[in-house]
Amino acid sequence: GLLRYGIPDFKMQKNIIDRRTAQLSAEGVVFKTGVHVGVNLPAQQLLKDFDAVALTGGSEHPRDLPIPGRELKGVHFAMEFLPQQNKRVAGDSVPDAQSILATGKHVVVIGGGDTGSDCIGTSNRHGAASVTQLEILPKPPEKEDKALTWPDWPNKLRTSSSHQEGCERMWSVTTKAIVGANGQATAIQCAKVEWTKDANGAWKMSEVAGSEFELKADLILLAMGFVHPVHEGMLKELGVALDGRGNVHGSTDGANAYKTSLDKVFAAGDMRRGQSLIVWAIREGRQCARAVDEYLMGSSDLPR
């Protein structure tokens, strides 16, 4: 899944996954690959064949960028770009017609998070002519104010190894249009923005007059996060309830922990909480396993 095909090898070596899957297999877990529930396997069949089902399919619906020129060639979601490189490193083939390479190109990465950082590192390894990362939010301070942020996640500038390898980082930038020639992207039009608080203390963004500029770009990678799980297919077929953000509805507390709106169907990880970190997915997976064990056996000795 995401660990194998979404995270570059320079960030997480895949022998870690191989070691863990080998352990799980030795413990009796049966892995069935090439199965797309809701496409080549009816979701209802799972409910007939198993006493409990845990939905842990992640948050895979990416946030798009609805601006003029989005349809041009050379504009791709990060998760179209990154899995290809993981397959190449693993020795798997990528058809030439589908291949997305940054070699010799001017790359613009839109999004300042971890996925954007992965796109930068991968583009550098391809031998990109230049790499620029755009972030709509202001540049964070280099050091956090611990007294102000604790126990919340501190807002401070984070520089990954990919950034250190080389790229230009730009903050408080909005993208207005993608321009091209003969159907191929050639540049991206941007503008600076400023953030101010209104009377209620809410942050508001406004474009800075006269701040428009253009960047050369023949490969544009959209790394602006994921909005919710894919609804078409499995989730729609099951008819499971969703929360206000479009994630599978389910709490983490009490007798209904990790239970969905359907009997014997559970949900955990990004599919339930929204896009997050690997450690959160692992934690929720362990807690969900305990909830399933309690559901099936009436009690559980598994760790919380």
SVG drawing of the C-alpha trace seen along z (x, -y; Angstrom):
<svg xmlns="http://www.w3.org/2000/svg" viewBox="-26 -46 48 66">
<polyline fill="none" stroke="black" stroke-width="0.4" points="0.0,0.0 1.1,-3.5 4.2,-2.3 5.5,-0.4 4.4,-2.5 3.9,-6.0 7.0,-6.6 10.4,-6.7 13.1,-4.2 15.5,-7.0 13.0,-7.8 12.0,-4.3 13.7,-1.1 11.3,1.5 13.1,4.4 11.4,3.1 8.0,3.9 9.3,7.2 10.4,8.3 7.1,7.4 5.0,9.0 7.1,12.2 6.5,12.2 2.7,11.7 2.6,14.5 4.4,16.8 1.9,16.0 -0.9,17.1 -2.1,14.0 -3.2,14.7 -2.4,12.0 -4.4,11.9 -3.0,9.4 -4.6,8.1 -7.9,7.9 -9.8,4.6 -12.8,4.8 -15.8,3.2 -14.3,3.7 -13.3,7.3 -14.6,8.6 -18.1,7.5 -17.9,5.8 -21.0,7.7 -19.1,11.0 -16.7,10.1 -19.7,9.7 -20.9,13.1 -17.5,14.9 -16.1,13.3 -17.2,12.7 -15.7,9.2 -14.3,6.8 -11.8,3.9 -11.7,1.1 -8.1,-0.3 -7.8,-1.4 -6.3,-4.9 -7.2,-8.3 -6.5,-8.2 -8.7,-10.9 -6.2,-13.8 -7.0,-17.5 -7.1,-18.9 -6.3,-22.3 -9.2,-23.6 -7.4,-26.3 -7.1,-27.1 -4.6,-24.7 -5.1,-21.9 -5.8,-19.5 -2.4,-20.1 0.1,-17.3 2.8,-17.5 0.4,-18.1 0.1,-15.1 -0.9,-14.2 2.0,-13.3 0.6,-9.8 0.8,-9.3 4.5,-10.3 5.9,-8.7 4.6,-5.1 6.3,-4.8 9.7,-5.5 9.2,-3.0 8.4,-0.4 11.5,-1.3 13.7,-0.9 12.0,2.4 12.8,3.6 9.2,3.5 8.5,2.2 6.7,-1.1 5.3,-1.3 7.0,-4.1 3.6,-5.6 2.7,-6.1 6.2,-7.1 6.5,-10.4 10.1,-11.5 11.6,-14.8 14.8,-14.3 15.9,-17.6 12.7,-19.3 11.7,-22.4 9.6,-20.9 7.1,-22.8 5.8,-21.0 2.6,-22.5 2.2,-21.7 4.6,-22.1 4.1,-18.9 5.8,-15.5 4.4,-14.4 5.8,-17.5 9.2,-16.8 9.1,-13.3 8.4,-14.7 11.4,-17.1 13.8,-14.2 12.6,-12.0 12.9,-14.9 16.4,-15.5 17.3,-11.9 15.8,-12.0 18.1,-14.9 15.6,-17.7 16.8,-21.0 15.3,-22.9 12.8,-22.2 10.6,-24.8 8.2,-24.1 5.1,-26.4 3.2,-26.7 0.1,-28.9 0.7,-29.4 3.3,-31.8 6.8,-30.7 6.9,-29.3 9.3,-30.6 12.6,-28.7 12.0,-28.0 8.6,-27.3 7.3,-29.1 7.0,-26.2 5.0,-28.1 2.5,-29.1 2.1,-25.8 2.5,-23.0 0.9,-20.4 -0.2,-21.1 2.0,-20.4 4.5,-23.2 4.5,-25.5 8.1,-25.8 10.1,-25.6 10.9,-22.0 13.7,-21.2 13.9,-17.6 16.9,-15.9 15.1,-16.5 15.1,-20.2 18.8,-20.1 19.6,-18.3 18.4,-21.3 15.2,-23.2 13.7,-26.7 11.0,-27.1 8.4,-29.8 5.7,-30.7 2.5,-32.7 2.0,-31.9 -1.2,-31.0 -1.3,-29.4 -3.7,-31.1 -3.2,-29.3 -1.1,-26.9 0.0,-27.9 1.3,-25.7 1.9,-25.1 0.7,-22.3 -1.1,-20.7 2.0,-20.6 2.5,-22.7 5.3,-25.2 4.8,-27.6 2.7,-28.4 1.2,-31.8 1.3,-32.7 0.7,-35.6 1.7,-36.4 -0.9,-36.3 -1.0,-37.8 -2.8,-36.4 -4.6,-38.6 -7.0,-37.9 -10.6,-39.2 -12.6,-40.6 -13.4,-37.1 -9.8,-36.0 -10.1,-33.8 -7.3,-33.9 -8.2,-35.4 -6.2,-35.2 -6.0,-38.0 -4.0,-38.4 -1.3,-41.1 -2.0,-43.6 0.6,-43.6 2.5,-40.5 1.8,-38.3 4.8,-36.3 5.4,-33.3 7.6,-30.2 8.9,-28.0 7.4,-24.6 7.1,-21.5 6.3,-19.1 3.9,-20.2 3.2,-17.9 0.2,-18.4 1.0,-17.5 -1.7,-19.3 -2.9,-16.5 -5.8,-14.1 -9.4,-15.0 -10.9,-11.6 -11.0,-7.9 -12.2,-6.9 -16.0,-6.7 -16.7,-4.9 -16.5,-1.1 -16.2,0.5 -17.5,-2.3 -20.4,-3.1 -21.3,0.6 -21.2,1.2 -23.3,-1.9 -21.2,-2.7 -21.9,-6.1 -19.4,-8.9 -18.5,-11.8 -18.6,-15.5 -15.2,-15.3 -16.0,-12.3 -14.1,-9.8 -15.7,-6.5 -17.6,-7.4 -16.4,-5.7 -15.3,-6.7 -12.3,-5.5 -13.9,-5.3 -16.2,-3.0 -18.1,0.1 -18.4,-1.2 -14.7,-1.9 -13.7,-1.6 -17.2,-0.3 -18.8,-1.7 -22.6,-2.1 -22.7,1.5 -22.7,4.5 -19.3,6.4 -17.6,3.7 -14.8,1.7 -12.6,-1.1 -9.2,-2.4 -6.3,-4.6 -6.5,-7.3 -9.8,-5.8 -11.4,-6.7 -9.3,-9.7 -8.3,-11.3 -4.7,-11.7 -2.2,-11.4 1.1,-9.8 2.3,-6.2 2.5,-6.0 -1.2,-7.0 -2.2,-4.3 -0.2,-1.7 -1.7,-2.8 -5.3,-2.7 -4.7,0.7 -3.6,2.2 -6.6,0.6 -9.0,1.7 -7.6,5.3 -8.5,5.3 -12.0,4.0 -12.5,6.7 -11.2,9.3 -13.6,8.1 -16.5,8.2 -15.7,11.8 -14.6,13.3 -16.4,11.1 -13.0,10.0 -9.5,9.4 -5.9,9.7 -4.5,7.6 -2.7,4.4 -4.7,1.2"/>
</svg>
